[in-house]
Structure formats: C-alpha cells, structure tokens
Amino acid sequence: MKATASSTSVNTPAEVFAFRKQFPIFENKIHLANNSKGALSQAVILAHQEYLESWKRDGAPWHTWVGKQESLRASFAEMIGAKPHEIAVCPSVSVALYSIASCLDWRERPAVVFDDFSFPSVTYMWHAQAIRGAEIRRVHPDGKGEIPPEAFDAVLDEGVRLVSVAHVCYKNGHRLDLPAIARKAHNAGAWLVVDDYQSSGSRPLNVRQTGIDILTTGTVKFMLGSAGVALLYVREELLPELHPTLTGWFGQKNPEDFQIDRHIEAPDATRFQNGTPAIPAIYDSLAGIEQIKSVGLNTIASWIDQLTALLMDRLQEEGFVPATPADPRKRGPQVAIRSYDMDAAVAELARRNICVTSRDGNIRIAFHYYNTPEDIEALIENLKQMPKLMVRR
Ligand SMILES: Cc1ncc(COP(=O)(O)O)c(C=O)c1O
C-alpha cells in the first residue's frame, strides 16, 4: 500500500501487516507510544500464560524459571554482539547502574560526565554518588538542541571515571553519535556507559564495534516485554576491577551455597544481580526479544526510519513544529512535536483512539515494525483538528 499524501511515498510490505496482526491493540487503537510501552503481542500473552501454567502445574519450578533467565541473557547477548557471561538481568536500569556505581572508588578518578539528554533516574543515581566522593560534570545541548560529540571535549580529562549517556533522548528523540563519544571517552581513559532504553529493539547495536564498555536497557518499550527486567552488559575485560557492594544470592558464584560466613561473587556479570528475579517479566521479555529477532533488527530499523522520515515530511508540509533533529542520522525511533499543552494533547488523542505520550512540551510519537503510513495520516488529520493544542507555523 502507498501513502500518497506526502512528497515521500512509502510502500508497506506485507510482512508489516502480518506483524501488526499479532498485536490486538490495533483492532481498536493506533499505538504510537512505543517509547513508553511497546504493544502487547499474542506471543507475549502466550509466554505469560506459560509462566502461570508452570506455577499452577509444578508449584515451585525455580530451576525452570532460572533457566528462562539464562535464555534471556543468551538471547540479549546475541542481539548486541556480546557474550552471555557479559550480561546480568536486573530489576531496572536504575538498579543496574547502581550496581556498577556500588563498585566504584571515586578517589582516583572522581568525575562522572553526563549530558542533559540523560534520563532523570540515571542522573539522580549519579548525583547520589556525590556523598561518596563523585564529582558531576554536565554536557549541555548546543543552540540547535543537539549534543554533538565535540560537546564532551570541555569536560573530559584524566579525572573522569566514566561518561554516561542515553543513546536516544527520551525528550526529543535525538540519537547521539556513540562511536565518536566512545573514542573521546577512551582517549581520556574513561569508560562509556550507555542507557539504550529509547533504542533497544528498534535498531541493531553492536557493543564491541561501537566501543561501549557498559550498556543497560529495559524491555518494556521497543523490546516488547514487561516491566521488571533490565539488562546490563559489562565488557568482560572490566570484570576484574568491578566488585559490586550491592549484591544478593543471585549475584553469588553459587546462589544455593547458603553459607552466611562468606561472600563469593559470581565470576561473570551475574555478580551484578542481587535478589529474586522478576520471573513473569522474564518470560514476557524473552518472548518480546524473540519476536523482534524473528523480523531482524536491520529490517525493523529500516522500516522505522522510513516512518520517521515520512512523519517529519508531513509535519513540515502541514506546518507543525518538530523538536527532533532534521538529520535522519541524529534520530532514533521517536519524533517529538511541539505542543501548547502536551497533557491535554495526549488526552485528546487518546479520546480519538491514538495512543501517544508527552515530555518537555512535546507530544512524542514512536514507531515500531507494526506501524504504517496510515497511522501517520490518521495522526496528522487529528492534529489538524486540535489547533489550540498543537504549535503550527
Ligand atoms: C532512557 C531511559 N532510561 C531509563 C528509563 C527507566 O529506567 P528504570 O528502569 O530505572 O525505571 C527510561 C524510562 O522511560 C528511559 O526512557
């Protein structure tokens, strides 16, 4: 099918329609809130039922459940070009990164660098390290609302322990140039720590090739899973110097050791785990990742890029004002659009069965492999009927 309203024409492959059919929400609504919550698929419903069945049938099948966690580690490792022993399953991005922070002695290299596009939960966690000697250094956007790699030059020196960035900004969808930032961090002797939550599941990312030392992400958004699971990658070469003081039995070499006179951390990245894992979310999230892999991240990224380009064109044609960079290389799966009253705009679109979210004065539209040009046209038509809520040139 061809969308003709814009100068950009996009043909929807049959595979996209087939994928969309697996997500019941599209029978009633247009789901464009993927940067907040991916849509629920039949595959995830089945996985969740499988968990409930195992509980009903077997009572306490912890070995089966822990086996699922191992499958999730392996599947995610494969997705980002890592090894399974470099992956930990954590309850949230905040906890995953705190587990890293709990290893750090800030005396030698006290500075942590983060930029204004970081997710607040991550910045709170770094700020909180000040009590233990950390020094915060901030990087701000330029006049165009972008953060180019050169913006990091002024704050990088031998005092910096790590540079913490979000791959894609949750507010305006700006995608940072990770390889360039990695080179700068490494030249200063610092690690690159990446929060990939606003991108994972929407485009391929190879941690080794990109120069990422530590990566964390969660599964509720483009990975199509449930809340309660975050994934943490730690480059294996860093393990000898990272010993978390946030720990628990699932971070031990042998979780079933049950000896209270010692602490023997796991030799691999599972040392960054702590208490009982969120088993239902692990079932859901593994199913979500497998569903993404069944399409392939290159295919997903190419489709999402076509949709974001189409939406940017349509906004331009209709006089709406995007807050997202015009350069496609600086965009992720999200387009943010200026609003006079973002909360009212989200509520009005919800009333019209279009599911979006808002931040920082923008409504946020985020695509997945199940969205179509027709979703974009429906969005534009509805935005045109909301003159008091949406900024227009
Ligand atoms: C970029 C980013 N990082 C982290 C989070 C959430 O982190 P946590 O798992 O600690 O709730 C979000 C949630 O929207 C996010 O957008």
The ligand as a MOL file (V3000), in Angstrom:
LIG
                    3D

  0  0  0     0  0            999 V3000
M  V30 BEGIN CTAB
M  V30 COUNTS 16 16 0 0 0
M  V30 BEGIN ATOM
M  V30 1 C 16.1930 6.4720 28.5370 0
M  V30 2 C 15.5120 5.8380 29.7210 0
M  V30 3 N 16.2630 5.2730 30.6770 0
M  V30 4 C 15.6950 4.6770 31.7590 0
M  V30 5 C 14.3220 4.6320 31.9000 0
M  V30 6 C 13.7020 3.9520 33.0930 0
M  V30 7 O 14.6370 3.4300 33.9610 0
M  V30 8 P 14.2210 2.4100 35.1130 0
M  V30 9 O 14.2970 1.0350 34.5260 0
M  V30 10 O 15.2080 2.6300 36.1840 0
M  V30 11 O 12.8300 2.7550 35.5330 0
M  V30 12 C 13.5140 5.2050 30.9220 0
M  V30 13 C 12.0390 5.1770 31.0730 0
M  V30 14 O 11.2970 5.8130 30.3710 0
M  V30 15 C 14.1210 5.8190 29.8090 0
M  V30 16 O 13.3860 6.3850 28.8550 0
M  V30 END ATOM
M  V30 BEGIN BOND
M  V30 1 1 1 2
M  V30 2 1 2 3
M  V30 3 2 2 15
M  V30 4 2 3 4
M  V30 5 1 4 5
M  V30 6 1 5 6
M  V30 7 2 5 12
M  V30 8 1 6 7
M  V30 9 1 7 8
M  V30 10 2 8 9
M  V30 11 1 8 10
M  V30 12 1 8 11
M  V30 13 1 12 13
M  V30 14 1 12 15
M  V30 15 2 13 14
M  V30 16 1 15 16
M  V30 END BOND
M  V30 END CTAB
M  END
